[in-house]
Amino acid sequence: MAENEFMSNPAHASAAKIQEHLAGVAYPATKQTLQDYATNNDAPLDVRHTLEIIADEEYEGPADVSRAVGAVV
């Protein structure tokens, strides 16, 4: 796979990997808050991409985020 192809279609991250990169985020949190937190903490591309495609809602805690990730991966 060419590098450009990977950048336009990154793999999805697991819920566990996403939780590692969201450690310390304050809940409840909106999708945008989660995305900003991940970006500001240098989360890898697959984590940021997966957060982009979860439902646009407010999450009460890590379990809610994991459910949302499970719905899209």
C-alpha positions in Angstrom: 0.0 0.0 0.0 1.4 3.4 -1.0 1.9 5.9 1.8 -0.6 8.3 0.2 -3.2 5.5 0.1 -2.7 4.9 3.8 -3.0 8.5 4.7 -6.4 8.8 2.9 -7.7 5.5 4.3 -6.1 4.8 7.7 -6.9 1.7 9.7 -9.4 1.9 12.6 -8.0 1.8 16.2 -9.3 -0.6 18.8 -11.4 0.7 21.7 -8.6 -0.2 24.0 -6.0 1.8 22.0 -8.3 4.8 22.0 -8.8 4.6 25.7 -5.0 4.6 26.2 -4.9 7.9 24.3 -7.9 9.4 26.1 -6.6 8.7 29.6 -7.1 11.8 31.7 -9.9 13.4 29.6 -12.7 14.9 31.7 -16.2 13.3 31.1 -18.8 14.0 30.1 -17.1 14.9 26.8 -18.3 15.7 23.4 -17.0 14.0 20.3 -15.1 17.3 19.5 -13.6 17.4 23.0 -12.3 13.8 22.5 -10.9 14.6 19.1 -9.1 17.7 20.4 -7.8 15.8 23.4 -6.4 13.1 21.2 -4.8 15.5 18.8 -3.3 17.7 21.5 -1.8 14.5 23.1 -0.2 13.3 19.8 -2.5 10.3 19.3 -1.6 8.3 16.2 -3.5 8.6 13.0 -5.7 5.5 13.5 -6.9 6.8 16.8 -7.7 10.3 15.4 -9.4 8.8 12.4 -11.6 6.4 14.5 -12.7 9.3 16.7 -13.7 11.2 13.6 -16.2 8.6 12.6 -17.9 7.8 15.9 -21.3 9.3 16.5 -21.4 13.1 17.2 -22.8 13.1 20.7 -21.8 13.6 24.3 -20.1 10.7 26.0 -20.6 10.0 29.7 -17.5 7.9 30.1 -15.0 5.5 28.6 -17.6 2.7 28.3 -19.8 5.0 26.1 -16.8 5.8 23.8 -15.9 2.0 23.6 -19.5 1.3 22.5 -19.4 4.0 19.9 -16.1 2.6 18.6 -17.5 -0.9 18.4 -20.4 0.4 16.3 -18.0 1.7 13.6 -15.1 -0.7 13.5 
